[in-house]
Amino acid sequence: MKLYIAQATCSLAVQAVFNELGLSAELVHYDVFGKTTTDNISFANVNPLAYVPVLELDSGDHERLTETIVIAAYLADRHPQSGLIPAHGTLERVRMDQLLTFIATEIAQKHIPLMRKLMTPEGIAFTTNKLLNAYASLDARLADGRAYLTGEQFTVADAYVWATMWHERSGVKLDHLKHLMAYIARIEARPSVQKALKDEAEVVRQHQEQLAV
Ligand SMILES: N[C@@H](CCC(=O)N[C@@H](CS)C(=O)NCC(=O)O)C(=O)O
């Protein structure tokens, strides 16, 4: 499988899931600003909507899947023994889907216009407040001492929250959320996320080298 990623973006969540499963994908770097890829394919042909992650499947016609939560769930569902996601048809799964949708819409997508400095002062205040409330709700969940968002088991939701901790780039202050910060530090210690960062840095470095030639 081929995974299109961009530096320090939500594609890190999918990389972490691959690593948790002990699987690997060929990583292709997409430079969001320069619009080039390490495999020299026009990214407009890979995803006409111009965003990562994109997972190209090995099977059949090499279908390309998009949407972070869909790709992460697809991988985790194929390995139910990993515990990364509850089984379809259970209430636990409904709760997980609820959480993943919350992270995608109330956290990840809220950060992007802030990070890109695309907002009016009123928009910044409104969206910052939304993000603060969203993160405070995660902090409250973690207040009972659980290691991860749904309990002691690391899941795709934890990978996604970690990958989208863009508060510094967005100017959103979260240091007061002590449970959340301790949780992120716990995730950062996981070999799967360490490997994701290392692999990402390597493919970005290769891309820069290619462009310098
Ligand atoms: N709906 C997509 C959105 C993914 C997305 O926003 N990707 C960002 C990085 S996190 C991206 O590739 N942005 C490129 C751009 O906006 O030019 C998902 O949830 O996966």
The ligand as an ORCA input file, in Angstrom:
! r2SCAN-3c Opt
* xyz 0 1
  N     -11.372     15.693      5.396
  C      -9.979     15.337      5.398
  C      -9.181     16.609      5.543
  C      -7.706     16.306      5.584
  C      -6.885     17.556      5.706
  O      -7.358     18.623      6.132
  N      -5.613     17.418      5.350
  C      -4.686     18.514      5.452
  C      -3.554     18.157      6.370
  S      -4.153     17.728      7.973
  C      -4.103     18.775      4.073
  O      -3.652     17.875      3.405
  N      -4.135     20.029      3.642
  C      -3.587     20.385      2.405
  C      -4.079     21.706      1.945
  O      -5.022     22.212      2.543
  O      -3.525     22.239      0.979
  C      -9.653     14.347      6.510
  O     -10.312     14.408      7.549
  O      -8.760     13.525      6.335
*
